[in-house]
Amino acid sequence: MKVVFTAGGTGGHINPALAAAGELKKRHPDAQILFIGAKDRMEATLVPNAGFELKTVRISGFYRKISLKNLFKNVETVFHIATSSMQVRKILNDFKPDVVVGFGGYASGPAVRTAAKMGIKTAIHEQNAYPGVTNKTLARYVDTVMLTNEAAKQHLTSKNEPVVTGLPVRNEILNADRAFARTELHLKDDDILILSMGGSQGAKIINRNIAGMITNLWKNKNLVFLHATGEYGREWMPQMLRDNGVEIGDNVRIVEYINNMEVALPAADIVISRAGASSLSEIEALGKASILIPSPNVAENHQFHNAMALVNNGAARIIEEKDLTAERLTDEVKELISDSEKRLSLGENALKMAMPESKKIICDIIEKLAD
């Protein structure tokens, strides 16, 4: 069996593809697996580190903000799209795959579209509740459309009925043990851990309002705050807290990144997060009560739709960024702190949405297409 995975740009595209590829390799040790990605993007590191071969093409995305600089970049992107199809065709002719599977990213569109034109079996996976433009277009031509969320069905037209597969979650998360995780973080039995993050770069508005919320609540001694500032905020946010009189230490833990999410997330009682598809799948897998603050600065406003899929199932709370204040966030957290039944209900409903067999379902589909 020969399979091409194409994914890139962000971990949200690459990691699910790597999880599916790993499962496929476990089932079929003799399978030949190749990744196609963009040059100079995250996949150039993640894919080889996972033990898979990567072929790269020159491709870039469109800039939506109107400026002379972006106009020239968009002209360059049009050129890259035209030439990338020829690069992809050569890769596919040399590798001769049975199936090409797109998980999103710059290279995914040209790779899947070219494969479909060549008569190769194709599939795409859409992570978000509101599909992006590329996958909306590809859905009309591929053999199988895989969805993380049932809500995405209403936003696209496909040749065949889409299949809801969920989004693969790392085994370290799926197999996590809450008691062990809380011991690792030196938490007491009655401690309530509030885990918060605003993305790897760090969103100023989230950092600022998390700081305000912590300032309002940190003297409650059974509360423990663990917040990741991201790169932007690693210096000024701790200083803001100190200026507010907050003592950073055992009960207020401020880090730039959370490098042990497989420990932090299982230990948490309340999660405050953006609404990227991968983050939500992990929250669902562990049945966590969450307050979601979707980023408005993403294509198709897809994080809002991702968040609402949970909210509509009684599985999360939402605060849109335009409505975010320290007081509003404090009120939401206080309600969940004081109402353990509400926390439990949100977590149970999130767990009902989880699909822990996601990568197995995806591999079943790939095998069927290859046959």
C-alpha positions, 0 to 999 in steps of 0.5 A: 500500500502506498499512501500520500499525506499532505498537511502543513503550516500548523500543528493543527493540520500536521499532528492529526495527519501524523497520528493517522500515518502512525496508525496506518504504519502500525497496521501495515509495517510494509506500507510506503508513506510519503508526506507532501508539504510546503517549503520552510513551514512547520512540516519540514521539522515535524514530519521527518522527526516522526520518521516519515519522508517529506517532499516539499513544493513551493506554495504560499497562502493569500493575504486578506488585508489590503496593502501594496505589499500584500498585493505583490505577495498574492501575485506571487502566491498565484504563481506558486499555485500554478507551478506547485501543481506541476511539482506535485504531479511529478512527485505523484508520478514517481511515487504512484500512490494508491491514495492521497489524503489531505489534512489542510495546509498550503500544499494540501489543495494542489496535492489533492486536486492534482491527484483527483485529476490524475484518477488517484483515490483521494480524501480530505479531512476538515478539522473545523466546524466551518470548512475553509475555502480550499476544502469546500472546493475539494469536497466536490471532487474527492472520493471521501470527505472526513469531518471532525464535527457533524456541524460542518456537513451543512457548509459544504457539498460533496460527491459522496456523503461525508463521514464524521471521524473526529480528530486524532488525539495524542495517545499521551492525552487519551491515556492520561491519568488524572491522579498521577497528573495532579501528583506531578503538579503537587496539587492537594485533593481540594485544589481547583486547577484553572488552566489557561492559555492564549496560543503559542504567540500569546494574545495580549487581550487574553493575557491582560484579562487572565491577569485581571481574573487572577488578581480578583481570585488568587487569594482563594487558597484552594484555587491554583492558576496555571497560565501560559503567556505565549511568547508575547506576554512572557515578561510584561504579564508576570510584572502586571500581576506583581504590580497588582499585588499577586504573589506568583508561586505555588498557587499562581504559576505563570509559564511561557509554554506548557510543555507537558500538556499531557500532565496539565490538561488531565489535572485541570478542573477548568480550562480557558482556551482558544477554540482551535480544533486540536485543543477542543478535541483534547478537551473533549477527550478528557471531558473538561469543563471549559471557557472558550475565547475563539480567535476572531483573526482566523479564516472563516471565523472558524474558531467561533463555529468550533466553540459553538459546536460545544456550546450548543451541546452544553459542553462549554461556555463561550466569551467572544473576544469583543465581549471579553473583560476581566470582570466577565471572565471572573464571573464565569470562573466563579460560577464554575468554581462554586457549582461543581455540578455545572462543571461536571455537566460541562465535562460529561457533555464534552466527553460525549462529543469525543471520538477516541477511535478517530485515527482508527476510523480514518485508517479504515477509510484509507484502507477501503480507498486503497482496496 
